[in-house]
Amino acid sequence: MRYGAVIPWATEREFVELAVVAEEAGWDQVFSWEAVWGQDAWVTLGAAATATERIRLGTLLTPAARYRPWDLASRVASVDRLSGGRVTLGVGLGALHGNWLTFEADEGRAVRARRLDEGLAVYAGLMGGQPFEYSGEYYGARPVTELVPPPPVQSPHPPVWCVGMLVPGRSRQRSLERAARWQGVFPAVAGGSLEDPGSRLTHDTLHELVERIATLRAEAGQTMDGYDVVVEGDSHGSFGETRPPVQAWADAGATWWVESWWDLPDSPEGRTELRRRLALGPQR
């Protein structure tokens, strides 16, 4: 089991300082997040990359359907090179909220899902080098012959972790199919709401979800070796309902435990508490 933490509220400089604290305390990864209008997660992660040496850096989450995939690939590859190969791209459809809908209308989950799949295909293709071409419903690319950037450090591309939503009772699970095609999954179970966002994930449903992904990967000729199963929990506060002991989640198939401290206030007191928790190190 490896351990990460989301840094929910911090300026760009504070994020860099907290990433250093986390590295010194033994964490394996820290995560930023993305708003439609707000601090740029990739600029922030790039700054953290230059101040750290070991700890991995990622997003939880990037609403990748909102990006032009070549822009996203450029940002992720830059951070990957700056960090010497320590970046992970965490993606999902994105949670609709006022910061999003103020600027962009909701195209609907089905459209966002198709955009996400096409965007990730272009992301991986560009990272793999030239010549690359793609023709889809939303995006297209022809081989690039000018100003081609250097490749990322991680080959064939920085890993992609996808939200994988288990819908109980449904035979086909498109969200899990997507997660199975990439390098990791943020497991979720349908049934929550904006008013009641607590996790519906249990040890049993996680085990079922991992088994489904293992089957999908086996059908595609892939194993679970090196595949990441990332459980978000809270060892300190009261966000959601996912709690230690961590070993029970590992027994159900998790390979990462990520502390999600979204209930901390966006205030100096909240930042002080965040620093304290990071300095304690992972609660193994």
BELWOTA-V127274 format. One record per pair of residues at least 24 apart in sequence whose C-alpha atoms are under 10 Angstrom apart, sorted by the first residue. I is the first residue (numbers start at 1). J is the second residue. D is the distance in Angstrom with one decimal. If there is no record, write none. Layout:
i:I j:J d:D
i:I j:J d:D
This chain:
i:1 j:28 d:10.0
i:1 j:228 d:9.8
i:1 j:229 d:9.7
i:1 j:230 d:9.6
i:1 j:246 d:8.5
i:1 j:247 d:8.4
i:1 j:249 d:9.5
i:1 j:250 d:6.8
i:1 j:253 d:9.9
i:1 j:254 d:7.3
i:1 j:255 d:4.8
i:1 j:256 d:5.3
i:1 j:257 d:7.0
i:1 j:284 d:8.9
i:2 j:27 d:8.0
i:2 j:28 d:6.2
i:2 j:29 d:8.4
i:2 j:228 d:9.8
i:2 j:230 d:9.2
i:2 j:250 d:10.0
i:2 j:254 d:9.4
i:2 j:255 d:6.3
i:2 j:256 d:4.7
i:2 j:257 d:6.3
i:2 j:258 d:8.4
i:2 j:282 d:9.0
i:2 j:284 d:9.3
i:3 j:27 d:5.7
i:3 j:28 d:5.3
i:3 j:29 d:6.7
i:3 j:30 d:8.9
i:3 j:230 d:9.3
i:3 j:231 d:9.8
i:3 j:255 d:8.8
i:3 j:256 d:5.7
i:3 j:257 d:5.0
i:3 j:258 d:5.7
i:3 j:259 d:7.9
i:3 j:281 d:9.1
i:3 j:282 d:6.3
i:3 j:283 d:8.7
i:3 j:284 d:8.4
i:4 j:28 d:5.5
i:4 j:29 d:4.4
i:4 j:30 d:5.4
i:4 j:31 d:7.5
i:4 j:55 d:9.3
i:4 j:56 d:8.7
i:4 j:57 d:9.3
i:4 j:58 d:9.7
i:4 j:230 d:9.4
i:4 j:231 d:9.9
i:4 j:232 d:9.1
i:4 j:256 d:7.3
i:4 j:257 d:6.3
i:4 j:258 d:4.4
i:4 j:259 d:6.3
i:4 j:260 d:8.9
i:4 j:278 d:9.7
i:4 j:281 d:9.7
i:4 j:282 d:7.8
i:5 j:29 d:6.6
i:5 j:30 d:5.0
i:5 j:31 d:6.2
i:5 j:32 d:9.2
i:5 j:60 d:9.8
i:5 j:232 d:8.8
i:5 j:233 d:9.4
i:5 j:234 d:9.5
i:5 j:257 d:8.3
i:5 j:258 d:5.0
i:5 j:259 d:4.5
i:5 j:260 d:6.2
i:5 j:261 d:8.0
i:5 j:274 d:9.9
i:5 j:277 d:9.6
i:5 j:278 d:7.9
i:5 j:281 d:9.9
i:5 j:282 d:8.7
i:6 j:30 d:5.7
i:6 j:31 d:4.6
i:6 j:32 d:6.2
i:6 j:33 d:8.1
i:6 j:58 d:9.1
i:6 j:59 d:8.5
i:6 j:60 d:7.4
i:6 j:232 d:9.2
i:6 j:258 d:7.1
i:6 j:259 d:6.2
i:6 j:260 d:5.4
i:6 j:261 d:6.8
i:6 j:262 d:8.2
i:6 j:274 d:9.7
i:6 j:278 d:9.9
i:7 j:31 d:6.1
i:7 j:32 d:6.0
i:7 j:33 d:8.3
i:7 j:60 d:9.7
i:7 j:259 d:9.1
i:7 j:260 d:8.0
i:7 j:261 d:7.6
i:7 j:262 d:8.6
i:7 j:264 d:10.0
i:7 j:271 d:9.3
i:7 j:274 d:7.7
i:7 j:275 d:9.5
i:7 j:278 d:9.3
i:8 j:32 d:7.0
i:8 j:33 d:7.5
i:8 j:60 d:9.8
i:8 j:260 d:8.0
i:8 j:261 d:6.8
i:8 j:262 d:6.0
i:8 j:263 d:9.0
i:8 j:264 d:7.9
i:8 j:265 d:9.2
i:8 j:266 d:8.2
i:8 j:270 d:9.7
i:8 j:271 d:9.2
i:8 j:274 d:8.8
i:9 j:33 d:9.6
i:9 j:261 d:9.5
i:9 j:262 d:8.4
i:9 j:264 d:8.2
i:9 j:265 d:7.9
i:9 j:266 d:5.6
i:9 j:267 d:8.1
i:9 j:268 d:9.8
i:9 j:270 d:8.1
i:9 j:271 d:7.2
i:9 j:274 d:8.9
i:10 j:39 d:9.5
i:10 j:266 d:8.0
i:10 j:267 d:9.1
i:10 j:268 d:9.6
i:10 j:270 d:9.5
i:10 j:271 d:7.2
i:10 j:274 d:9.6
i:11 j:39 d:7.7
i:11 j:44 d:8.7
i:12 j:39 d:7.3
i:12 j:40 d:8.5
i:12 j:41 d:8.5
i:12 j:43 d:8.3
i:12 j:44 d:5.4
i:12 j:45 d:8.6
i:12 j:47 d:8.1
i:12 j:48 d:8.8
i:13 j:44 d:7.9
i:13 j:47 d:8.3
i:13 j:48 d:8.6
i:14 j:44 d:9.7
i:14 j:48 d:9.8
i:14 j:271 d:8.8
i:14 j:275 d:9.8
i:15 j:44 d:7.2
i:15 j:45 d:8.3
i:15 j:47 d:8.9
i:15 j:48 d:7.3
i:16 j:44 d:7.3
i:16 j:45 d:7.8
i:16 j:46 d:9.2
i:16 j:47 d:6.5
i:16 j:48 d:4.6
i:16 j:49 d:8.3
i:16 j:50 d:9.0
i:16 j:51 d:7.0
i:16 j:52 d:8.5
i:17 j:47 d:10.0
i:17 j:48 d:7.9
i:17 j:51 d:8.3
i:17 j:52 d:9.6
i:17 j:275 d:9.3
i:18 j:48 d:9.0
i:18 j:271 d:9.4
i:18 j:274 d:8.5
i:18 j:275 d:6.6
i:18 j:278 d:7.6
i:18 j:279 d:8.9
i:19 j:45 d:9.3
i:19 j:48 d:6.5
i:19 j:49 d:8.9
i:19 j:51 d:8.2
i:19 j:52 d:7.3
i:19 j:55 d:7.9
i:19 j:56 d:9.4
i:19 j:57 d:8.6
i:19 j:275 d:9.7
i:19 j:278 d:8.8
i:20 j:48 d:7.8
i:20 j:49 d:9.7
i:20 j:51 d:6.9
i:20 j:52 d:6.0
i:20 j:53 d:9.0
i:20 j:54 d:9.8
i:20 j:55 d:8.5
i:20 j:278 d:9.8
i:20 j:279 d:9.8
i:21 j:52 d:9.6
i:21 j:275 d:7.5
i:21 j:276 d:9.4
i:21 j:277 d:10.0
i:21 j:278 d:6.7
i:21 j:279 d:6.1
i:21 j:280 d:9.6
i:21 j:281 d:9.2
i:22 j:52 d:9.7
i:22 j:55 d:7.9
i:22 j:275 d:8.5
i:22 j:277 d:9.2
i:22 j:278 d:5.4
i:22 j:279 d:6.4
i:22 j:280 d:8.8
i:22 j:281 d:7.1
i:22 j:282 d:9.2
i:23 j:52 d:7.2
i:23 j:53 d:8.2
i:23 j:54 d:7.0
i:23 j:55 d:5.5
i:23 j:56 d:8.9
i:23 j:278 d:9.0
i:23 j:279 d:9.1
i:23 j:281 d:8.9
i:24 j:52 d:9.3
i:24 j:54 d:9.4
i:24 j:55 d:9.0
i:24 j:278 d:9.3
i:24 j:279 d:7.9
i:24 j:281 d:8.5
i:25 j:277 d:9.8
i:25 j:278 d:6.9
i:25 j:279 d:5.4
i:25 j:280 d:6.6
i:25 j:281 d:4.8
i:25 j:282 d:7.9
i:26 j:54 d:9.6
i:26 j:55 d:8.4
i:26 j:278 d:9.1
i:26 j:279 d:8.8
i:26 j:280 d:9.0
i:26 j:281 d:5.8
i:26 j:282 d:7.0
i:27 j:54 d:9.5
i:27 j:55 d:6.9
i:27 j:56 d:8.8
i:27 j:258 d:9.8
i:27 j:278 d:8.0
i:27 j:279 d:9.3
i:27 j:280 d:9.7
i:27 j:281 d:6.2
i:27 j:282 d:6.1
i:27 j:283 d:9.9
i:28 j:54 d:7.9
i:28 j:55 d:5.2
i:28 j:56 d:6.1
i:28 j:57 d:8.8
i:28 j:256 d:9.3
i:28 j:257 d:10.0
i:28 j:258 d:9.7
i:28 j:281 d:9.9
i:28 j:282 d:8.9
i:29 j:54 d:8.9
i:29 j:55 d:5.3
i:29 j:56 d:4.3
i:29 j:57 d:5.6
i:29 j:58 d:7.3
i:29 j:86 d:8.9
i:29 j:87 d:9.1
i:29 j:88 d:9.2
i:29 j:256 d:9.7
i:29 j:258 d:8.5
i:30 j:55 d:7.4
i:30 j:56 d:6.5
i:30 j:57 d:5.3
i:30 j:58 d:6.4
i:30 j:59 d:8.3
i:30 j:60 d:9.4
i:30 j:87 d:9.9
i:30 j:258 d:8.6
i:30 j:259 d:9.4
i:30 j:278 d:9.8
i:31 j:56 d:8.6
i:31 j:57 d:5.9
i:31 j:58 d:4.7
i:31 j:59 d:5.0
i:31 j:60 d:5.9
i:31 j:61 d:8.5
i:31 j:87 d:9.8
i:31 j:88 d:9.1
i:31 j:89 d:9.8
i:31 j:90 d:9.1
i:31 j:258 d:9.0
i:31 j:259 d:9.8
i:31 j:260 d:9.5
i:32 j:57 d:8.0
i:32 j:58 d:6.3
i:32 j:59 d:4.8
i:32 j:60 d:6.1
i:32 j:61 d:7.7
i:32 j:62 d:9.1
i:32 j:90 d:9.8
i:33 j:58 d:8.4
i:33 j:59 d:5.2
i:33 j:60 d:5.1
i:33 j:61 d:5.3
i:33 j:62 d:6.6
i:33 j:63 d:9.4
i:33 j:90 d:9.1
i:34 j:59 d:7.5
i:34 j:60 d:7.8
i:34 j:61 d:6.5
i:34 j:62 d:5.8
i:34 j:63 d:7.5
i:34 j:64 d:10.0
i:34 j:94 d:9.3
i:35 j:61 d:9.4
i:35 j:62 d:8.6
i:35 j:63 d:8.7
i:35 j:94 d:9.5
i:35 j:95 d:9.9
i:35 j:97 d:9.5
i:35 j:99 d:6.9
i:35 j:100 d:7.3
i:36 j:63 d:9.1
i:36 j:66 d:8.7
i:36 j:97 d:9.7
i:36 j:98 d:9.6
i:36 j:99 d:6.2
i:36 j:100 d:5.4
i:36 j:101 d:9.0
i:36 j:102 d:9.2
i:36 j:103 d:7.9
i:36 j:104 d:8.9
i:37 j:99 d:6.7
i:37 j:100 d:7.8
i:37 j:102 d:9.6
i:37 j:103 d:8.6
i:38 j:99 d:8.8
i:41 j:75 d:9.6
i:42 j:72 d:9.2
i:42 j:75 d:6.2
i:42 j:76 d:7.1
i:42 j:78 d:8.7
i:42 j:79 d:7.0
i:43 j:75 d:8.2
i:43 j:76 d:9.9
i:43 j:78 d:9.5
i:43 j:79 d:8.2
i:44 j:79 d:9.5
i:45 j:75 d:9.9
i:45 j:76 d:9.4
i:45 j:79 d:6.8
i:45 j:80 d:9.6
i:45 j:82 d:9.4
i:45 j:83 d:9.0
i:45 j:87 d:8.6
i:46 j:75 d:8.9
i:46 j:76 d:9.1
i:46 j:78 d:7.6
i:46 j:79 d:5.0
i:46 j:80 d:8.3
i:46 j:81 d:9.2
i:46 j:82 d:6.5
i:46 j:83 d:7.4
i:46 j:87 d:9.5
i:47 j:79 d:8.6
i:47 j:82 d:8.6
i:47 j:83 d:9.3
i:48 j:79 d:9.3
i:48 j:82 d:9.3
i:48 j:83 d:8.4
i:49 j:79 d:7.0
i:49 j:80 d:8.4
i:49 j:81 d:9.1
i:49 j:82 d:6.0
i:49 j:83 d:4.6
i:49 j:84 d:8.3
i:49 j:85 d:9.6
i:49 j:86 d:8.1
i:49 j:87 d:8.8
i:50 j:79 d:9.3
i:50 j:82 d:6.5
i:50 j:83 d:6.5
i:50 j:84 d:9.5
i:51 j:83 d:9.1
i:52 j:83 d:7.9
i:53 j:83 d:7.4
i:53 j:84 d:8.4
i:53 j:86 d:9.0
i:54 j:83 d:8.7
i:54 j:84 d:9.2
i:54 j:85 d:9.8
i:54 j:86 d:7.7
i:55 j:83 d:9.2
i:55 j:86 d:7.1
i:55 j:87 d:9.2
i:56 j:80 d:9.9
i:56 j:83 d:8.3
i:56 j:84 d:10.0
i:56 j:85 d:8.4
i:56 j:86 d:4.7
i:56 j:87 d:5.8
i:56 j:88 d:7.4
i:57 j:83 d:8.4
i:57 j:85 d:9.6
i:57 j:86 d:6.1
i:57 j:87 d:4.8
i:57 j:88 d:6.3
i:57 j:89 d:8.7
i:58 j:86 d:8.4
i:58 j:87 d:5.5
i:58 j:88 d:4.6
i:58 j:89 d:5.7
i:58 j:90 d:6.6
i:58 j:159 d:9.8
i:58 j:160 d:9.7
i:58 j:161 d:9.7
i:59 j:87 d:8.8
i:59 j:88 d:7.0
i:59 j:89 d:5.8
i:59 j:90 d:5.1
i:59 j:91 d:7.7
i:59 j:161 d:9.4
i:60 j:88 d:9.5
i:60 j:89 d:8.1
i:60 j:90 d:5.4
i:60 j:91 d:7.1
i:60 j:92 d:8.7
i:60 j:161 d:9.2
i:60 j:162 d:9.7
i:60 j:163 d:9.6
i:60 j:186 d:9.2
i:60 j:260 d:9.6
i:61 j:89 d:8.0
i:61 j:90 d:5.2
i:61 j:91 d:5.3
i:61 j:92 d:6.4
i:61 j:93 d:9.0
i:61 j:94 d:7.4
i:61 j:95 d:9.4
i:61 j:161 d:9.3
i:61 j:162 d:8.9
i:61 j:163 d:8.8
i:61 j:186 d:9.8
i:62 j:89 d:7.3
i:62 j:90 d:5.9
i:62 j:91 d:4.8
i:62 j:92 d:6.5
i:62 j:93 d:8.3
i:62 j:94 d:7.2
i:62 j:162 d:9.6
i:63 j:90 d:8.7
i:63 j:91 d:5.8
i:63 j:92 d:5.4
i:63 j:93 d:5.4
i:63 j:94 d:4.6
i:63 j:95 d:8.1
i:63 j:96 d:10.0
i:63 j:112 d:9.0
i:63 j:116 d:8.2
i:64 j:89 d:9.4
i:64 j:90 d:8.9
i:64 j:91 d:6.0
i:64 j:92 d:6.8
i:64 j:93 d:7.1
i:64 j:94 d:8.0
i:64 j:112 d:8.8
i:64 j:113 d:9.6
i:64 j:115 d:8.1
i:64 j:116 d:5.9
i:64 j:117 d:9.1
i:64 j:118 d:10.0
i:64 j:119 d:7.1
i:64 j:120 d:7.9
i:65 j:91 d:8.9
i:65 j:92 d:8.2
i:65 j:93 d:6.7
i:65 j:94 d:8.2
i:65 j:111 d:8.7
i:65 j:112 d:5.6
i:65 j:113 d:7.3
i:65 j:114 d:8.1
i:65 j:115 d:5.1
i:65 j:116 d:4.5
i:65 j:117 d:8.2
i:65 j:118 d:8.6
i:65 j:119 d:6.7
i:65 j:120 d:8.8
i:66 j:93 d:8.8
i:66 j:94 d:8.8
i:66 j:104 d:9.4
i:66 j:112 d:8.0
i:66 j:115 d:8.1
i:66 j:116 d:8.2
i:66 j:119 d:9.2
i:67 j:115 d:9.1
i:67 j:116 d:8.9
i:67 j:119 d:7.8
i:68 j:115 d:9.5
i:68 j:119 d:7.2
i:68 j:122 d:9.4
i:68 j:123 d:9.4
i:68 j:138 d:9.7
i:68 j:139 d:8.1
i:69 j:115 d:9.5
i:69 j:116 d:9.1
i:69 j:118 d:8.4
i:69 j:119 d:5.0
i:69 j:120 d:7.1
i:69 j:121 d:8.6
i:69 j:122 d:6.1
i:69 j:123 d:5.7
i:69 j:124 d:9.4
i:69 j:126 d:9.0
i:69 j:139 d:8.2
i:69 j:140 d:9.9
i:70 j:119 d:8.4
i:70 j:120 d:9.9
i:70 j:122 d:7.2
i:70 j:123 d:6.5
i:70 j:124 d:9.9
i:70 j:125 d:9.8
i:70 j:126 d:7.4
i:70 j:127 d:9.5
i:70 j:139 d:9.8
i:70 j:141 d:9.1
i:71 j:123 d:9.0
i:72 j:119 d:8.9
i:72 j:120 d:9.4
i:72 j:122 d:9.8
i:72 j:123 d:7.3
i:73 j:119 d:9.4
i:73 j:120 d:9.1
i:73 j:122 d:8.4
i:73 j:123 d:5.3
i:73 j:124 d:8.1
i:73 j:125 d:9.5
i:73 j:126 d:7.2
i:73 j:127 d:7.0
i:73 j:152 d:9.6
i:73 j:157 d:9.3
i:73 j:158 d:9.5
i:74 j:123 d:8.9
i:74 j:126 d:9.1
i:74 j:127 d:8.9
i:74 j:149 d:8.3
i:74 j:152 d:9.6
i:76 j:123 d:9.4
i:76 j:127 d:9.7
i:76 j:152 d:8.5
i:76 j:157 d:9.3
i:76 j:158 d:7.6
i:77 j:123 d:9.9
i:77 j:127 d:7.7
i:77 j:149 d:9.0
i:77 j:150 d:8.7
i:77 j:151 d:7.4
i:77 j:152 d:5.1
i:77 j:153 d:8.0
i:77 j:154 d:8.9
i:77 j:157 d:8.1
i:77 j:158 d:7.5
i:78 j:149 d:9.3
i:78 j:150 d:9.2
i:78 j:151 d:9.3
i:78 j:152 d:7.5
i:78 j:153 d:9.6
i:79 j:152 d:8.8
i:79 j:153 d:9.7
i:79 j:158 d:9.8
i:80 j:151 d:9.5
i:80 j:152 d:6.0
i:80 j:153 d:6.2
i:80 j:154 d:7.3
i:80 j:157 d:9.1
i:80 j:158 d:7.1
i:81 j:150 d:8.9
i:81 j:151 d:8.3
i:81 j:152 d:5.8
i:81 j:153 d:5.8
i:81 j:154 d:8.6
i:82 j:152 d:9.6
i:82 j:153 d:9.2
i:83 j:153 d:8.8
i:84 j:152 d:8.8
i:84 j:153 d:6.3
i:84 j:154 d:8.3
i:85 j:152 d:7.4
i:85 j:153 d:4.9
i:85 j:154 d:5.3
i:85 j:155 d:9.0
i:85 j:157 d:9.5
i:85 j:158 d:7.5
i:86 j:153 d:8.6
i:86 j:154 d:8.0
i:86 j:158 d:8.1
i:86 j:159 d:9.6
i:87 j:153 d:9.6
i:87 j:154 d:8.6
i:87 j:157 d:9.8
i:87 j:158 d:6.2
i:87 j:159 d:7.6
i:87 j:160 d:9.5
i:88 j:154 d:9.9
i:88 j:157 d:9.5
i:88 j:158 d:5.8
i:88 j:159 d:5.3
i:88 j:160 d:6.2
i:88 j:161 d:7.4
i:88 j:183 d:9.7
i:88 j:184 d:9.8
i:89 j:157 d:9.9
i:89 j:158 d:6.9
i:89 j:159 d:6.2
i:89 j:160 d:4.9
i:89 j:161 d:6.2
i:89 j:162 d:8.5
i:89 j:183 d:9.9
i:89 j:184 d:9.9
i:90 j:159 d:8.4
i:90 j:160 d:5.8
i:90 j:161 d:4.7
i:90 j:162 d:5.9
i:90 j:163 d:7.9
i:90 j:184 d:8.8
i:90 j:185 d:8.7
i:90 j:186 d:8.4
i:91 j:116 d:8.5
i:91 j:120 d:9.3
i:91 j:160 d:7.2
i:91 j:161 d:6.2
i:91 j:162 d:5.0
i:91 j:163 d:6.5
i:91 j:164 d:10.0
i:91 j:179 d:9.7
i:91 j:185 d:9.4
i:91 j:186 d:9.0
i:92 j:116 d:7.9
i:92 j:161 d:8.7
i:92 j:162 d:5.8
i:92 j:163 d:5.2
i:92 j:164 d:8.4
i:92 j:165 d:10.0
i:92 j:175 d:9.5
i:92 j:179 d:9.7
i:92 j:186 d:9.0
i:93 j:162 d:9.2
i:93 j:163 d:8.1
i:93 j:175 d:9.9
i:94 j:163 d:9.6
i:95 j:194 d:9.1
i:96 j:194 d:9.5
i:97 j:194 d:9.5
i:111 j:138 d:9.6
i:113 j:174 d:9.4
i:113 j:175 d:8.7
i:113 j:178 d:9.5
i:114 j:138 d:8.4
i:115 j:139 d:8.2
i:116 j:178 d:9.5
i:117 j:178 d:7.5
i:120 j:160 d:8.6
i:120 j:178 d:10.0
i:120 j:182 d:9.3
i:123 j:157 d:8.5
i:123 j:158 d:9.9
i:123 j:160 d:10.0
i:124 j:156 d:7.6
i:124 j:157 d:6.4
i:124 j:158 d:8.8
i:124 j:159 d:9.6
i:124 j:160 d:9.4
i:125 j:156 d:9.1
i:125 j:157 d:9.0
i:126 j:151 d:9.0
i:126 j:156 d:9.9
i:126 j:157 d:9.0
i:127 j:151 d:6.4
i:127 j:152 d:6.8
i:127 j:153 d:10.0
i:127 j:154 d:9.5
i:127 j:155 d:8.3
i:127 j:156 d:6.8
i:127 j:157 d:5.6
i:127 j:158 d:8.5
i:128 j:152 d:8.7
i:128 j:155 d:7.8
i:128 j:156 d:5.7
i:128 j:157 d:6.8
i:129 j:156 d:9.0
i:129 j:157 d:9.9
i:158 j:183 d:9.3
i:159 j:183 d:5.7
i:159 j:184 d:7.7
i:159 j:227 d:9.8
i:159 j:228 d:9.7
i:160 j:184 d:6.4
i:160 j:185 d:8.5
i:160 j:228 d:9.7
i:161 j:185 d:5.1
i:161 j:186 d:6.7
i:161 j:227 d:9.4
i:161 j:228 d:7.7
i:161 j:229 d:8.6
i:161 j:230 d:8.5
i:162 j:186 d:5.9
i:162 j:187 d:8.5
i:162 j:229 d:9.8
i:162 j:230 d:9.7
i:163 j:187 d:6.1
i:163 j:188 d:7.0
i:163 j:230 d:9.4
i:164 j:188 d:6.0
i:164 j:189 d:8.3
i:164 j:190 d:10.0
i:164 j:209 d:8.3
i:164 j:210 d:9.9
i:164 j:213 d:9.2
i:164 j:229 d:9.9
i:165 j:189 d:5.4
i:165 j:190 d:6.3
i:165 j:191 d:10.0
i:165 j:201 d:10.0
i:165 j:209 d:8.5
i:166 j:190 d:6.1
i:166 j:191 d:9.6
i:166 j:200 d:9.9
i:166 j:201 d:9.3
i:166 j:205 d:8.1
i:166 j:206 d:8.9
i:166 j:208 d:8.7
i:166 j:209 d:6.4
i:166 j:210 d:9.9
i:166 j:212 d:9.3
i:167 j:191 d:8.2
i:167 j:209 d:9.6
i:168 j:205 d:8.8
i:168 j:208 d:9.9
i:168 j:209 d:9.9
i:173 j:209 d:9.8
i:173 j:212 d:8.8
i:173 j:213 d:9.6
i:176 j:209 d:7.9
i:176 j:210 d:9.3
i:176 j:212 d:7.7
i:176 j:213 d:6.4
i:176 j:216 d:8.4
i:177 j:212 d:8.9
i:177 j:213 d:7.2
i:177 j:216 d:6.8
i:177 j:217 d:8.7
i:178 j:213 d:9.5
i:178 j:216 d:9.8
i:179 j:213 d:7.7
i:179 j:216 d:9.6
i:179 j:217 d:9.7
i:179 j:229 d:10.0
i:180 j:210 d:9.5
i:180 j:212 d:8.9
i:180 j:213 d:5.5
i:180 j:214 d:7.7
i:180 j:215 d:9.1
i:180 j:216 d:6.4
i:180 j:217 d:5.9
i:180 j:218 d:9.6
i:180 j:220 d:9.2
i:180 j:222 d:9.3
i:180 j:224 d:9.3
i:180 j:227 d:8.9
i:181 j:213 d:9.1
i:181 j:216 d:8.4
i:181 j:217 d:7.2
i:181 j:220 d:8.5
i:181 j:222 d:9.1
i:182 j:217 d:9.6
i:182 j:227 d:8.5
i:182 j:228 d:9.6
i:183 j:224 d:9.2
i:183 j:225 d:9.9
i:183 j:226 d:7.7
i:183 j:227 d:5.4
i:183 j:228 d:6.4
i:183 j:229 d:9.0
i:184 j:213 d:9.9
i:184 j:224 d:9.6
i:184 j:226 d:8.7
i:184 j:227 d:5.4
i:184 j:228 d:4.3
i:184 j:229 d:5.7
i:184 j:230 d:7.3
i:184 j:255 d:9.6
i:184 j:256 d:10.0
i:185 j:209 d:9.8
i:185 j:210 d:9.0
i:185 j:213 d:9.0
i:185 j:227 d:8.3
i:185 j:228 d:6.3
i:185 j:229 d:5.2
i:185 j:230 d:6.1
i:185 j:231 d:8.7
i:185 j:254 d:9.6
i:186 j:228 d:8.6
i:186 j:229 d:6.4
i:186 j:230 d:5.0
i:186 j:231 d:6.4
i:186 j:232 d:7.8
i:186 j:254 d:9.8
i:186 j:256 d:9.6
i:187 j:229 d:7.2
i:187 j:230 d:6.8
i:187 j:231 d:6.6
i:187 j:232 d:8.5
i:187 j:254 d:9.2
i:188 j:231 d:8.8
i:188 j:232 d:9.5
i:196 j:240 d:9.0
i:197 j:239 d:9.1
i:197 j:240 d:6.9
i:197 j:241 d:9.5
i:198 j:238 d:9.9
i:198 j:239 d:7.4
i:198 j:240 d:4.2
i:198 j:241 d:5.8
i:198 j:242 d:8.3
i:199 j:232 d:9.0
i:199 j:233 d:9.0
i:199 j:239 d:9.2
i:199 j:240 d:5.5
i:199 j:241 d:5.8
i:199 j:242 d:6.6
i:200 j:240 d:8.9
i:200 j:241 d:7.9
i:200 j:242 d:8.6
i:201 j:231 d:8.9
i:201 j:232 d:9.7
i:201 j:240 d:9.9
i:201 j:241 d:8.4
i:201 j:242 d:7.3
i:202 j:241 d:9.2
i:202 j:242 d:7.8
i:202 j:249 d:8.6
i:202 j:252 d:9.1
i:203 j:242 d:9.7
i:203 j:248 d:7.2
i:203 j:249 d:6.2
i:203 j:250 d:9.2
i:203 j:251 d:8.3
i:203 j:252 d:5.7
i:203 j:253 d:8.7
i:203 j:254 d:9.6
i:204 j:249 d:9.5
i:204 j:252 d:7.1
i:205 j:252 d:8.7
i:206 j:231 d:9.0
i:206 j:249 d:8.0
i:206 j:250 d:9.9
i:206 j:251 d:9.9
i:206 j:252 d:6.2
i:206 j:253 d:7.0
i:206 j:254 d:8.0
i:207 j:249 d:8.9
i:207 j:250 d:9.8
i:207 j:251 d:8.5
i:207 j:252 d:4.8
i:207 j:253 d:6.0
i:207 j:254 d:8.7
i:208 j:252 d:8.7
i:208 j:253 d:9.3
i:209 j:252 d:9.6
i:209 j:253 d:9.0
i:210 j:252 d:8.1
i:210 j:253 d:6.3
i:210 j:254 d:8.4
i:211 j:252 d:9.7
i:211 j:253 d:8.6
i:226 j:255 d:9.4
i:227 j:254 d:10.0
i:227 j:255 d:8.3
i:228 j:253 d:9.3
i:228 j:254 d:7.5
i:228 j:255 d:5.7
i:228 j:256 d:6.9
i:229 j:253 d:6.9
i:229 j:254 d:4.8
i:229 j:255 d:5.1
i:229 j:256 d:6.1
i:229 j:257 d:8.7
i:230 j:254 d:6.0
i:230 j:255 d:6.2
i:230 j:256 d:4.6
i:230 j:257 d:6.0
i:230 j:258 d:6.9
i:231 j:255 d:8.0
i:231 j:256 d:6.1
i:231 j:257 d:5.1
i:231 j:258 d:6.1
i:231 j:259 d:8.6
i:231 j:260 d:9.6
i:232 j:256 d:8.4
i:232 j:257 d:6.0
i:232 j:258 d:4.7
i:232 j:259 d:5.8
i:232 j:260 d:6.0
i:232 j:261 d:9.5
i:233 j:257 d:6.9
i:233 j:258 d:6.1
i:233 j:259 d:5.1
i:233 j:260 d:5.8
i:233 j:261 d:8.3
i:234 j:258 d:8.0
i:234 j:259 d:5.2
i:234 j:260 d:5.8
i:234 j:261 d:6.5
i:234 j:262 d:9.3
i:234 j:263 d:9.8
i:235 j:259 d:7.0
i:235 j:260 d:8.9
i:235 j:261 d:9.0
i:235 j:277 d:9.6
i:235 j:282 d:9.2
i:235 j:283 d:7.2
i:235 j:284 d:9.9
i:236 j:260 d:9.6
i:236 j:261 d:8.1
i:236 j:277 d:8.0
i:236 j:283 d:9.3
i:237 j:261 d:6.9
i:237 j:262 d:9.0
i:237 j:263 d:7.2
i:237 j:264 d:8.0
i:238 j:262 d:9.1
i:238 j:263 d:7.0
i:238 j:264 d:9.4
i:239 j:263 d:5.6
i:239 j:264 d:8.9
i:244 j:283 d:8.7
i:244 j:284 d:9.0
i:245 j:283 d:9.2
i:245 j:284 d:8.3
i:246 j:283 d:8.5
i:246 j:284 d:7.0
i:247 j:284 d:8.5
i:257 j:282 d:9.1
i:257 j:283 d:9.7
i:257 j:284 d:9.4
i:258 j:282 d:9.3
i:259 j:283 d:9.5
